[in-house]
Amino acid sequence: MHRIVGWALAILATAALAGCSAGATSSASASASASGAATASPSAAASGPVTVATGTFHRVDADATGTVALEHLADGSFSIVFEDFKVDSAQHTNVILVPNSDVTRDADIDQTKIVDLGPLKGASGMQDFKVPAAMTANAMSYHTVVLWDTGMKHAIAAAPLVLK
């Protein structure tokens, strides 16, 4: 029951934020003022992080293993969390979000519609990546986490997110 209430609060908060920022764009270069940043309601703050979607990495151009969770944090922001993660190399590899329901080849990615969460913190282990405040209202619009080779401009692996 607690998980259902948390999920419902996450959806309501996302819907409210979307309504407040109807003029915002979904590009990674979108900016929002500090006043446009999300704030959680007292009941959401009391519940702590809520996992709203999960996924598992699959191969695109190279192997990676582990799970991914999209978490709605108590402050209203979102975070991507990797668990049991492993990839051969973290060099030149960033974590990006894309609106696609999945990515199976490089051509699936429209590079103008990505949200770059920054470089991998290592080749293995638990890692978390904050979704930029400017993208908080649109976080639920991004459906796949991708390991992106910044040098060669290709997808290493992808994890499609499924709502909990």
Chimera marker file (.cmm) of the C-alpha trace (Angstrom):
<marker_set name="trace">
<marker id="1" x="0.000" y="0.000" z="0.000" r="1" g="1" b="0" radius="0.5"/>
<marker id="2" x="2.810" y="2.408" z="0.932" r="1" g="1" b="0" radius="0.5"/>
<marker id="3" x="4.470" y="1.805" z="-2.470" r="1" g="1" b="0" radius="0.5"/>
<marker id="4" x="1.177" y="2.558" z="-4.294" r="1" g="1" b="0" radius="0.5"/>
<marker id="5" x="0.699" y="5.801" z="-2.341" r="1" g="1" b="0" radius="0.5"/>
<marker id="6" x="4.322" y="6.790" z="-3.069" r="1" g="1" b="0" radius="0.5"/>
<marker id="7" x="3.905" y="6.040" z="-6.755" r="1" g="1" b="0" radius="0.5"/>
<marker id="8" x="0.647" y="8.021" z="-6.877" r="1" g="1" b="0" radius="0.5"/>
<marker id="9" x="2.346" y="10.987" z="-5.195" r="1" g="1" b="0" radius="0.5"/>
<marker id="10" x="5.199" y="10.808" z="-7.706" r="1" g="1" b="0" radius="0.5"/>
<marker id="11" x="2.748" y="10.841" z="-10.616" r="1" g="1" b="0" radius="0.5"/>
<marker id="12" x="0.743" y="13.704" z="-9.088" r="1" g="1" b="0" radius="0.5"/>
<marker id="13" x="3.898" y="15.718" z="-8.438" r="1" g="1" b="0" radius="0.5"/>
<marker id="14" x="5.063" y="15.115" z="-12.003" r="1" g="1" b="0" radius="0.5"/>
<marker id="15" x="1.667" y="16.123" z="-13.410" r="1" g="1" b="0" radius="0.5"/>
<marker id="16" x="1.617" y="19.273" z="-11.287" r="1" g="1" b="0" radius="0.5"/>
<marker id="17" x="5.117" y="20.183" z="-12.386" r="1" g="1" b="0" radius="0.5"/>
<marker id="18" x="4.252" y="19.565" z="-16.020" r="1" g="1" b="0" radius="0.5"/>
<marker id="19" x="1.305" y="21.927" z="-15.689" r="1" g="1" b="0" radius="0.5"/>
<marker id="20" x="3.490" y="24.588" z="-14.079" r="1" g="1" b="0" radius="0.5"/>
<marker id="21" x="6.065" y="24.432" z="-16.843" r="1" g="1" b="0" radius="0.5"/>
<marker id="22" x="3.879" y="23.938" z="-19.903" r="1" g="1" b="0" radius="0.5"/>
<marker id="23" x="6.118" y="26.263" z="-21.904" r="1" g="1" b="0" radius="0.5"/>
<marker id="24" x="9.326" y="24.388" z="-21.091" r="1" g="1" b="0" radius="0.5"/>
<marker id="25" x="11.165" y="22.501" z="-23.808" r="1" g="1" b="0" radius="0.5"/>
<marker id="26" x="12.413" y="18.948" z="-23.459" r="1" g="1" b="0" radius="0.5"/>
<marker id="27" x="15.900" y="19.563" z="-24.847" r="1" g="1" b="0" radius="0.5"/>
<marker id="28" x="18.967" y="19.117" z="-22.706" r="1" g="1" b="0" radius="0.5"/>
<marker id="29" x="19.711" y="22.822" z="-23.099" r="1" g="1" b="0" radius="0.5"/>
<marker id="30" x="16.406" y="23.859" z="-21.533" r="1" g="1" b="0" radius="0.5"/>
<marker id="31" x="16.805" y="26.089" z="-18.521" r="1" g="1" b="0" radius="0.5"/>
<marker id="32" x="14.580" y="26.768" z="-15.577" r="1" g="1" b="0" radius="0.5"/>
<marker id="33" x="14.824" y="29.239" z="-12.760" r="1" g="1" b="0" radius="0.5"/>
<marker id="34" x="15.286" y="28.071" z="-9.205" r="1" g="1" b="0" radius="0.5"/>
<marker id="35" x="11.639" y="28.944" z="-8.595" r="1" g="1" b="0" radius="0.5"/>
<marker id="36" x="10.695" y="26.442" z="-11.334" r="1" g="1" b="0" radius="0.5"/>
<marker id="37" x="12.469" y="23.632" z="-9.515" r="1" g="1" b="0" radius="0.5"/>
<marker id="38" x="10.286" y="20.984" z="-7.937" r="1" g="1" b="0" radius="0.5"/>
<marker id="39" x="9.399" y="20.982" z="-4.291" r="1" g="1" b="0" radius="0.5"/>
<marker id="40" x="7.794" y="17.993" z="-2.680" r="1" g="1" b="0" radius="0.5"/>
<marker id="41" x="4.646" y="18.109" z="-0.613" r="1" g="1" b="0" radius="0.5"/>
<marker id="42" x="5.040" y="17.305" z="3.092" r="1" g="1" b="0" radius="0.5"/>
<marker id="43" x="3.553" y="13.831" z="2.622" r="1" g="1" b="0" radius="0.5"/>
<marker id="44" x="5.941" y="13.097" z="-0.272" r="1" g="1" b="0" radius="0.5"/>
<marker id="45" x="8.892" y="14.319" z="1.795" r="1" g="1" b="0" radius="0.5"/>
<marker id="46" x="7.948" y="11.971" z="4.613" r="1" g="1" b="0" radius="0.5"/>
<marker id="47" x="7.925" y="8.955" z="2.296" r="1" g="1" b="0" radius="0.5"/>
<marker id="48" x="11.521" y="9.345" z="1.047" r="1" g="1" b="0" radius="0.5"/>
<marker id="49" x="12.725" y="8.171" z="-2.382" r="1" g="1" b="0" radius="0.5"/>
<marker id="50" x="10.144" y="6.360" z="-4.479" r="1" g="1" b="0" radius="0.5"/>
<marker id="51" x="11.186" y="4.107" z="-7.356" r="1" g="1" b="0" radius="0.5"/>
<marker id="52" x="8.858" y="5.006" z="-10.206" r="1" g="1" b="0" radius="0.5"/>
<marker id="53" x="10.475" y="2.951" z="-12.994" r="1" g="1" b="0" radius="0.5"/>
<marker id="54" x="13.118" y="0.258" z="-13.422" r="1" g="1" b="0" radius="0.5"/>
<marker id="55" x="15.068" y="-1.343" z="-16.237" r="1" g="1" b="0" radius="0.5"/>
<marker id="56" x="17.904" y="-3.730" z="-17.066" r="1" g="1" b="0" radius="0.5"/>
<marker id="57" x="20.832" y="-3.005" z="-19.367" r="1" g="1" b="0" radius="0.5"/>
<marker id="58" x="21.062" y="-4.822" z="-22.684" r="1" g="1" b="0" radius="0.5"/>
<marker id="59" x="23.714" y="-4.735" z="-25.367" r="1" g="1" b="0" radius="0.5"/>
<marker id="60" x="23.622" y="-2.183" z="-28.173" r="1" g="1" b="0" radius="0.5"/>
<marker id="61" x="27.282" y="-2.020" z="-29.357" r="1" g="1" b="0" radius="0.5"/>
<marker id="62" x="28.965" y="-3.518" z="-26.257" r="1" g="1" b="0" radius="0.5"/>
<marker id="63" x="28.061" y="-5.387" z="-23.096" r="1" g="1" b="0" radius="0.5"/>
<marker id="64" x="26.904" y="-3.860" z="-19.832" r="1" g="1" b="0" radius="0.5"/>
<marker id="65" x="25.004" y="-5.488" z="-16.995" r="1" g="1" b="0" radius="0.5"/>
<marker id="66" x="22.976" y="-4.223" z="-14.082" r="1" g="1" b="0" radius="0.5"/>
<marker id="67" x="19.702" y="-2.609" z="-13.237" r="1" g="1" b="0" radius="0.5"/>
<marker id="68" x="18.554" y="0.982" z="-13.387" r="1" g="1" b="0" radius="0.5"/>
<marker id="69" x="15.930" y="2.768" z="-11.295" r="1" g="1" b="0" radius="0.5"/>
<marker id="70" x="14.304" y="6.163" z="-11.806" r="1" g="1" b="0" radius="0.5"/>
<marker id="71" x="13.729" y="7.487" z="-8.301" r="1" g="1" b="0" radius="0.5"/>
<marker id="72" x="11.526" y="10.401" z="-7.276" r="1" g="1" b="0" radius="0.5"/>
<marker id="73" x="13.332" y="12.006" z="-4.334" r="1" g="1" b="0" radius="0.5"/>
<marker id="74" x="11.777" y="13.642" z="-1.286" r="1" g="1" b="0" radius="0.5"/>
<marker id="75" x="12.761" y="17.131" z="-2.521" r="1" g="1" b="0" radius="0.5"/>
<marker id="76" x="10.793" y="16.591" z="-5.760" r="1" g="1" b="0" radius="0.5"/>
<marker id="77" x="13.826" y="15.928" z="-7.937" r="1" g="1" b="0" radius="0.5"/>
<marker id="78" x="14.634" y="12.720" z="-9.799" r="1" g="1" b="0" radius="0.5"/>
<marker id="79" x="17.696" y="10.507" z="-9.837" r="1" g="1" b="0" radius="0.5"/>
<marker id="80" x="18.871" y="7.558" z="-11.925" r="1" g="1" b="0" radius="0.5"/>
<marker id="81" x="20.412" y="4.786" z="-9.797" r="1" g="1" b="0" radius="0.5"/>
<marker id="82" x="22.523" y="1.886" z="-11.128" r="1" g="1" b="0" radius="0.5"/>
<marker id="83" x="22.827" y="-1.320" z="-9.092" r="1" g="1" b="0" radius="0.5"/>
<marker id="84" x="24.947" y="-4.417" z="-9.742" r="1" g="1" b="0" radius="0.5"/>
<marker id="85" x="26.408" y="-2.429" z="-12.640" r="1" g="1" b="0" radius="0.5"/>
<marker id="86" x="29.348" y="-3.504" z="-14.792" r="1" g="1" b="0" radius="0.5"/>
<marker id="87" x="30.761" y="-2.350" z="-18.129" r="1" g="1" b="0" radius="0.5"/>
<marker id="88" x="34.181" y="-3.060" z="-19.677" r="1" g="1" b="0" radius="0.5"/>
<marker id="89" x="35.331" y="0.577" z="-19.641" r="1" g="1" b="0" radius="0.5"/>
<marker id="90" x="34.020" y="3.854" z="-18.263" r="1" g="1" b="0" radius="0.5"/>
<marker id="91" x="36.315" y="5.983" z="-20.446" r="1" g="1" b="0" radius="0.5"/>
<marker id="92" x="34.501" y="8.495" z="-22.625" r="1" g="1" b="0" radius="0.5"/>
<marker id="93" x="31.140" y="7.110" z="-21.464" r="1" g="1" b="0" radius="0.5"/>
<marker id="94" x="28.265" y="9.319" z="-20.333" r="1" g="1" b="0" radius="0.5"/>
<marker id="95" x="24.839" y="8.414" z="-19.037" r="1" g="1" b="0" radius="0.5"/>
<marker id="96" x="22.043" y="9.873" z="-21.144" r="1" g="1" b="0" radius="0.5"/>
<marker id="97" x="18.266" y="9.745" z="-21.097" r="1" g="1" b="0" radius="0.5"/>
<marker id="98" x="16.280" y="9.487" z="-24.317" r="1" g="1" b="0" radius="0.5"/>
<marker id="99" x="12.524" y="9.607" z="-24.947" r="1" g="1" b="0" radius="0.5"/>
<marker id="100" x="12.614" y="6.334" z="-26.951" r="1" g="1" b="0" radius="0.5"/>
<marker id="101" x="10.861" y="3.301" z="-25.494" r="1" g="1" b="0" radius="0.5"/>
<marker id="102" x="14.120" y="1.394" z="-26.178" r="1" g="1" b="0" radius="0.5"/>
<marker id="103" x="17.391" y="1.735" z="-28.080" r="1" g="1" b="0" radius="0.5"/>
<marker id="104" x="18.671" y="-1.209" z="-30.107" r="1" g="1" b="0" radius="0.5"/>
<marker id="105" x="20.933" y="0.650" z="-32.559" r="1" g="1" b="0" radius="0.5"/>
<marker id="106" x="22.692" y="4.013" z="-32.733" r="1" g="1" b="0" radius="0.5"/>
<marker id="107" x="20.251" y="5.389" z="-35.315" r="1" g="1" b="0" radius="0.5"/>
<marker id="108" x="17.457" y="5.134" z="-32.706" r="1" g="1" b="0" radius="0.5"/>
<marker id="109" x="18.883" y="8.136" z="-30.851" r="1" g="1" b="0" radius="0.5"/>
<marker id="110" x="17.997" y="11.687" z="-31.847" r="1" g="1" b="0" radius="0.5"/>
<marker id="111" x="20.969" y="13.548" z="-30.375" r="1" g="1" b="0" radius="0.5"/>
<marker id="112" x="18.926" y="16.761" z="-30.139" r="1" g="1" b="0" radius="0.5"/>
<marker id="113" x="16.544" y="15.123" z="-27.628" r="1" g="1" b="0" radius="0.5"/>
<marker id="114" x="18.950" y="13.669" z="-25.078" r="1" g="1" b="0" radius="0.5"/>
<marker id="115" x="19.473" y="14.637" z="-21.467" r="1" g="1" b="0" radius="0.5"/>
<marker id="116" x="23.130" y="14.148" z="-20.545" r="1" g="1" b="0" radius="0.5"/>
<marker id="117" x="23.553" y="13.144" z="-16.882" r="1" g="1" b="0" radius="0.5"/>
<marker id="118" x="27.351" y="13.195" z="-17.059" r="1" g="1" b="0" radius="0.5"/>
<marker id="119" x="30.164" y="10.664" z="-17.127" r="1" g="1" b="0" radius="0.5"/>
<marker id="120" x="30.114" y="7.238" z="-15.521" r="1" g="1" b="0" radius="0.5"/>
<marker id="121" x="31.699" y="7.267" z="-12.077" r="1" g="1" b="0" radius="0.5"/>
<marker id="122" x="33.382" y="3.918" z="-12.661" r="1" g="1" b="0" radius="0.5"/>
<marker id="123" x="33.166" y="0.677" z="-14.611" r="1" g="1" b="0" radius="0.5"/>
<marker id="124" x="31.263" y="-1.145" z="-11.863" r="1" g="1" b="0" radius="0.5"/>
<marker id="125" x="29.191" y="-0.784" z="-8.743" r="1" g="1" b="0" radius="0.5"/>
<marker id="126" x="26.275" y="1.304" z="-7.534" r="1" g="1" b="0" radius="0.5"/>
<marker id="127" x="26.114" y="4.779" z="-9.065" r="1" g="1" b="0" radius="0.5"/>
<marker id="128" x="23.569" y="7.573" z="-9.027" r="1" g="1" b="0" radius="0.5"/>
<marker id="129" x="22.994" y="10.474" z="-11.396" r="1" g="1" b="0" radius="0.5"/>
<marker id="130" x="20.791" y="13.482" z="-10.649" r="1" g="1" b="0" radius="0.5"/>
<marker id="131" x="18.343" y="14.528" z="-13.342" r="1" g="1" b="0" radius="0.5"/>
<marker id="132" x="18.964" y="18.266" z="-13.949" r="1" g="1" b="0" radius="0.5"/>
<marker id="133" x="16.468" y="20.560" z="-12.196" r="1" g="1" b="0" radius="0.5"/>
<marker id="134" x="15.484" y="22.025" z="-15.576" r="1" g="1" b="0" radius="0.5"/>
<marker id="135" x="14.277" y="18.565" z="-16.613" r="1" g="1" b="0" radius="0.5"/>
<marker id="136" x="12.379" y="17.633" z="-13.443" r="1" g="1" b="0" radius="0.5"/>
<marker id="137" x="8.973" y="18.377" z="-14.970" r="1" g="1" b="0" radius="0.5"/>
<marker id="138" x="9.792" y="16.200" z="-17.991" r="1" g="1" b="0" radius="0.5"/>
<marker id="139" x="11.621" y="13.347" z="-16.219" r="1" g="1" b="0" radius="0.5"/>
<marker id="140" x="8.788" y="10.894" z="-16.859" r="1" g="1" b="0" radius="0.5"/>
<marker id="141" x="8.996" y="11.671" z="-20.601" r="1" g="1" b="0" radius="0.5"/>
<marker id="142" x="12.356" y="9.937" z="-20.881" r="1" g="1" b="0" radius="0.5"/>
<marker id="143" x="11.965" y="6.173" z="-21.165" r="1" g="1" b="0" radius="0.5"/>
<marker id="144" x="15.459" y="4.758" z="-21.725" r="1" g="1" b="0" radius="0.5"/>
<marker id="145" x="18.824" y="5.133" z="-19.990" r="1" g="1" b="0" radius="0.5"/>
<marker id="146" x="21.747" y="4.814" z="-22.413" r="1" g="1" b="0" radius="0.5"/>
<marker id="147" x="25.491" y="4.441" z="-21.920" r="1" g="1" b="0" radius="0.5"/>
<marker id="148" x="26.799" y="6.808" z="-24.592" r="1" g="1" b="0" radius="0.5"/>
<marker id="149" x="30.361" y="6.801" z="-25.970" r="1" g="1" b="0" radius="0.5"/>
<marker id="150" x="31.127" y="10.517" z="-26.225" r="1" g="1" b="0" radius="0.5"/>
<marker id="151" x="34.183" y="10.027" z="-28.432" r="1" g="1" b="0" radius="0.5"/>
<marker id="152" x="32.688" y="7.747" z="-31.062" r="1" g="1" b="0" radius="0.5"/>
<marker id="153" x="29.085" y="9.010" z="-30.654" r="1" g="1" b="0" radius="0.5"/>
<marker id="154" x="27.435" y="5.618" z="-30.270" r="1" g="1" b="0" radius="0.5"/>
<marker id="155" x="25.316" y="3.705" z="-27.788" r="1" g="1" b="0" radius="0.5"/>
<marker id="156" x="27.135" y="1.096" z="-25.736" r="1" g="1" b="0" radius="0.5"/>
<marker id="157" x="24.120" y="-0.324" z="-23.896" r="1" g="1" b="0" radius="0.5"/>
<marker id="158" x="20.570" y="0.695" z="-23.039" r="1" g="1" b="0" radius="0.5"/>
<marker id="159" x="18.069" y="0.081" z="-20.254" r="1" g="1" b="0" radius="0.5"/>
<marker id="160" x="14.411" y="0.728" z="-21.127" r="1" g="1" b="0" radius="0.5"/>
<marker id="161" x="12.461" y="1.954" z="-18.090" r="1" g="1" b="0" radius="0.5"/>
<marker id="162" x="9.191" y="0.288" z="-17.105" r="1" g="1" b="0" radius="0.5"/>
<marker id="163" x="6.823" y="2.025" z="-14.677" r="1" g="1" b="0" radius="0.5"/>
<marker id="164" x="6.475" y="0.324" z="-11.297" r="1" g="1" b="0" radius="0.5"/>
<link id1="1" id2="2" r="1" g="1" b="0" radius="0.2"/>
<link id1="2" id2="3" r="1" g="1" b="0" radius="0.2"/>
<link id1="3" id2="4" r="1" g="1" b="0" radius="0.2"/>
<link id1="4" id2="5" r="1" g="1" b="0" radius="0.2"/>
<link id1="5" id2="6" r="1" g="1" b="0" radius="0.2"/>
<link id1="6" id2="7" r="1" g="1" b="0" radius="0.2"/>
<link id1="7" id2="8" r="1" g="1" b="0" radius="0.2"/>
<link id1="8" id2="9" r="1" g="1" b="0" radius="0.2"/>
<link id1="9" id2="10" r="1" g="1" b="0" radius="0.2"/>
<link id1="10" id2="11" r="1" g="1" b="0" radius="0.2"/>
<link id1="11" id2="12" r="1" g="1" b="0" radius="0.2"/>
<link id1="12" id2="13" r="1" g="1" b="0" radius="0.2"/>
<link id1="13" id2="14" r="1" g="1" b="0" radius="0.2"/>
<link id1="14" id2="15" r="1" g="1" b="0" radius="0.2"/>
<link id1="15" id2="16" r="1" g="1" b="0" radius="0.2"/>
<link id1="16" id2="17" r="1" g="1" b="0" radius="0.2"/>
<link id1="17" id2="18" r="1" g="1" b="0" radius="0.2"/>
<link id1="18" id2="19" r="1" g="1" b="0" radius="0.2"/>
<link id1="19" id2="20" r="1" g="1" b="0" radius="0.2"/>
<link id1="20" id2="21" r="1" g="1" b="0" radius="0.2"/>
<link id1="21" id2="22" r="1" g="1" b="0" radius="0.2"/>
<link id1="22" id2="23" r="1" g="1" b="0" radius="0.2"/>
<link id1="23" id2="24" r="1" g="1" b="0" radius="0.2"/>
<link id1="24" id2="25" r="1" g="1" b="0" radius="0.2"/>
<link id1="25" id2="26" r="1" g="1" b="0" radius="0.2"/>
<link id1="26" id2="27" r="1" g="1" b="0" radius="0.2"/>
<link id1="27" id2="28" r="1" g="1" b="0" radius="0.2"/>
<link id1="28" id2="29" r="1" g="1" b="0" radius="0.2"/>
<link id1="29" id2="30" r="1" g="1" b="0" radius="0.2"/>
<link id1="30" id2="31" r="1" g="1" b="0" radius="0.2"/>
<link id1="31" id2="32" r="1" g="1" b="0" radius="0.2"/>
<link id1="32" id2="33" r="1" g="1" b="0" radius="0.2"/>
<link id1="33" id2="34" r="1" g="1" b="0" radius="0.2"/>
<link id1="34" id2="35" r="1" g="1" b="0" radius="0.2"/>
<link id1="35" id2="36" r="1" g="1" b="0" radius="0.2"/>
<link id1="36" id2="37" r="1" g="1" b="0" radius="0.2"/>
<link id1="37" id2="38" r="1" g="1" b="0" radius="0.2"/>
<link id1="38" id2="39" r="1" g="1" b="0" radius="0.2"/>
<link id1="39" id2="40" r="1" g="1" b="0" radius="0.2"/>
<link id1="40" id2="41" r="1" g="1" b="0" radius="0.2"/>
<link id1="41" id2="42" r="1" g="1" b="0" radius="0.2"/>
<link id1="42" id2="43" r="1" g="1" b="0" radius="0.2"/>
<link id1="43" id2="44" r="1" g="1" b="0" radius="0.2"/>
<link id1="44" id2="45" r="1" g="1" b="0" radius="0.2"/>
<link id1="45" id2="46" r="1" g="1" b="0" radius="0.2"/>
<link id1="46" id2="47" r="1" g="1" b="0" radius="0.2"/>
<link id1="47" id2="48" r="1" g="1" b="0" radius="0.2"/>
<link id1="48" id2="49" r="1" g="1" b="0" radius="0.2"/>
<link id1="49" id2="50" r="1" g="1" b="0" radius="0.2"/>
<link id1="50" id2="51" r="1" g="1" b="0" radius="0.2"/>
<link id1="51" id2="52" r="1" g="1" b="0" radius="0.2"/>
<link id1="52" id2="53" r="1" g="1" b="0" radius="0.2"/>
<link id1="53" id2="54" r="1" g="1" b="0" radius="0.2"/>
<link id1="54" id2="55" r="1" g="1" b="0" radius="0.2"/>
<link id1="55" id2="56" r="1" g="1" b="0" radius="0.2"/>
<link id1="56" id2="57" r="1" g="1" b="0" radius="0.2"/>
<link id1="57" id2="58" r="1" g="1" b="0" radius="0.2"/>
<link id1="58" id2="59" r="1" g="1" b="0" radius="0.2"/>
<link id1="59" id2="60" r="1" g="1" b="0" radius="0.2"/>
<link id1="60" id2="61" r="1" g="1" b="0" radius="0.2"/>
<link id1="61" id2="62" r="1" g="1" b="0" radius="0.2"/>
<link id1="62" id2="63" r="1" g="1" b="0" radius="0.2"/>
<link id1="63" id2="64" r="1" g="1" b="0" radius="0.2"/>
<link id1="64" id2="65" r="1" g="1" b="0" radius="0.2"/>
<link id1="65" id2="66" r="1" g="1" b="0" radius="0.2"/>
<link id1="66" id2="67" r="1" g="1" b="0" radius="0.2"/>
<link id1="67" id2="68" r="1" g="1" b="0" radius="0.2"/>
<link id1="68" id2="69" r="1" g="1" b="0" radius="0.2"/>
<link id1="69" id2="70" r="1" g="1" b="0" radius="0.2"/>
<link id1="70" id2="71" r="1" g="1" b="0" radius="0.2"/>
<link id1="71" id2="72" r="1" g="1" b="0" radius="0.2"/>
<link id1="72" id2="73" r="1" g="1" b="0" radius="0.2"/>
<link id1="73" id2="74" r="1" g="1" b="0" radius="0.2"/>
<link id1="74" id2="75" r="1" g="1" b="0" radius="0.2"/>
<link id1="75" id2="76" r="1" g="1" b="0" radius="0.2"/>
<link id1="76" id2="77" r="1" g="1" b="0" radius="0.2"/>
<link id1="77" id2="78" r="1" g="1" b="0" radius="0.2"/>
<link id1="78" id2="79" r="1" g="1" b="0" radius="0.2"/>
<link id1="79" id2="80" r="1" g="1" b="0" radius="0.2"/>
<link id1="80" id2="81" r="1" g="1" b="0" radius="0.2"/>
<link id1="81" id2="82" r="1" g="1" b="0" radius="0.2"/>
<link id1="82" id2="83" r="1" g="1" b="0" radius="0.2"/>
<link id1="83" id2="84" r="1" g="1" b="0" radius="0.2"/>
<link id1="84" id2="85" r="1" g="1" b="0" radius="0.2"/>
<link id1="85" id2="86" r="1" g="1" b="0" radius="0.2"/>
<link id1="86" id2="87" r="1" g="1" b="0" radius="0.2"/>
<link id1="87" id2="88" r="1" g="1" b="0" radius="0.2"/>
<link id1="88" id2="89" r="1" g="1" b="0" radius="0.2"/>
<link id1="89" id2="90" r="1" g="1" b="0" radius="0.2"/>
<link id1="90" id2="91" r="1" g="1" b="0" radius="0.2"/>
<link id1="91" id2="92" r="1" g="1" b="0" radius="0.2"/>
<link id1="92" id2="93" r="1" g="1" b="0" radius="0.2"/>
<link id1="93" id2="94" r="1" g="1" b="0" radius="0.2"/>
<link id1="94" id2="95" r="1" g="1" b="0" radius="0.2"/>
<link id1="95" id2="96" r="1" g="1" b="0" radius="0.2"/>
<link id1="96" id2="97" r="1" g="1" b="0" radius="0.2"/>
<link id1="97" id2="98" r="1" g="1" b="0" radius="0.2"/>
<link id1="98" id2="99" r="1" g="1" b="0" radius="0.2"/>
<link id1="99" id2="100" r="1" g="1" b="0" radius="0.2"/>
<link id1="100" id2="101" r="1" g="1" b="0" radius="0.2"/>
<link id1="101" id2="102" r="1" g="1" b="0" radius="0.2"/>
<link id1="102" id2="103" r="1" g="1" b="0" radius="0.2"/>
<link id1="103" id2="104" r="1" g="1" b="0" radius="0.2"/>
<link id1="104" id2="105" r="1" g="1" b="0" radius="0.2"/>
<link id1="105" id2="106" r="1" g="1" b="0" radius="0.2"/>
<link id1="106" id2="107" r="1" g="1" b="0" radius="0.2"/>
<link id1="107" id2="108" r="1" g="1" b="0" radius="0.2"/>
<link id1="108" id2="109" r="1" g="1" b="0" radius="0.2"/>
<link id1="109" id2="110" r="1" g="1" b="0" radius="0.2"/>
<link id1="110" id2="111" r="1" g="1" b="0" radius="0.2"/>
<link id1="111" id2="112" r="1" g="1" b="0" radius="0.2"/>
<link id1="112" id2="113" r="1" g="1" b="0" radius="0.2"/>
<link id1="113" id2="114" r="1" g="1" b="0" radius="0.2"/>
<link id1="114" id2="115" r="1" g="1" b="0" radius="0.2"/>
<link id1="115" id2="116" r="1" g="1" b="0" radius="0.2"/>
<link id1="116" id2="117" r="1" g="1" b="0" radius="0.2"/>
<link id1="117" id2="118" r="1" g="1" b="0" radius="0.2"/>
<link id1="118" id2="119" r="1" g="1" b="0" radius="0.2"/>
<link id1="119" id2="120" r="1" g="1" b="0" radius="0.2"/>
<link id1="120" id2="121" r="1" g="1" b="0" radius="0.2"/>
<link id1="121" id2="122" r="1" g="1" b="0" radius="0.2"/>
<link id1="122" id2="123" r="1" g="1" b="0" radius="0.2"/>
<link id1="123" id2="124" r="1" g="1" b="0" radius="0.2"/>
<link id1="124" id2="125" r="1" g="1" b="0" radius="0.2"/>
<link id1="125" id2="126" r="1" g="1" b="0" radius="0.2"/>
<link id1="126" id2="127" r="1" g="1" b="0" radius="0.2"/>
<link id1="127" id2="128" r="1" g="1" b="0" radius="0.2"/>
<link id1="128" id2="129" r="1" g="1" b="0" radius="0.2"/>
<link id1="129" id2="130" r="1" g="1" b="0" radius="0.2"/>
<link id1="130" id2="131" r="1" g="1" b="0" radius="0.2"/>
<link id1="131" id2="132" r="1" g="1" b="0" radius="0.2"/>
<link id1="132" id2="133" r="1" g="1" b="0" radius="0.2"/>
<link id1="133" id2="134" r="1" g="1" b="0" radius="0.2"/>
<link id1="134" id2="135" r="1" g="1" b="0" radius="0.2"/>
<link id1="135" id2="136" r="1" g="1" b="0" radius="0.2"/>
<link id1="136" id2="137" r="1" g="1" b="0" radius="0.2"/>
<link id1="137" id2="138" r="1" g="1" b="0" radius="0.2"/>
<link id1="138" id2="139" r="1" g="1" b="0" radius="0.2"/>
<link id1="139" id2="140" r="1" g="1" b="0" radius="0.2"/>
<link id1="140" id2="141" r="1" g="1" b="0" radius="0.2"/>
<link id1="141" id2="142" r="1" g="1" b="0" radius="0.2"/>
<link id1="142" id2="143" r="1" g="1" b="0" radius="0.2"/>
<link id1="143" id2="144" r="1" g="1" b="0" radius="0.2"/>
<link id1="144" id2="145" r="1" g="1" b="0" radius="0.2"/>
<link id1="145" id2="146" r="1" g="1" b="0" radius="0.2"/>
<link id1="146" id2="147" r="1" g="1" b="0" radius="0.2"/>
<link id1="147" id2="148" r="1" g="1" b="0" radius="0.2"/>
<link id1="148" id2="149" r="1" g="1" b="0" radius="0.2"/>
<link id1="149" id2="150" r="1" g="1" b="0" radius="0.2"/>
<link id1="150" id2="151" r="1" g="1" b="0" radius="0.2"/>
<link id1="151" id2="152" r="1" g="1" b="0" radius="0.2"/>
<link id1="152" id2="153" r="1" g="1" b="0" radius="0.2"/>
<link id1="153" id2="154" r="1" g="1" b="0" radius="0.2"/>
<link id1="154" id2="155" r="1" g="1" b="0" radius="0.2"/>
<link id1="155" id2="156" r="1" g="1" b="0" radius="0.2"/>
<link id1="156" id2="157" r="1" g="1" b="0" radius="0.2"/>
<link id1="157" id2="158" r="1" g="1" b="0" radius="0.2"/>
<link id1="158" id2="159" r="1" g="1" b="0" radius="0.2"/>
<link id1="159" id2="160" r="1" g="1" b="0" radius="0.2"/>
<link id1="160" id2="161" r="1" g="1" b="0" radius="0.2"/>
<link id1="161" id2="162" r="1" g="1" b="0" radius="0.2"/>
<link id1="162" id2="163" r="1" g="1" b="0" radius="0.2"/>
<link id1="163" id2="164" r="1" g="1" b="0" radius="0.2"/>
</marker_set>
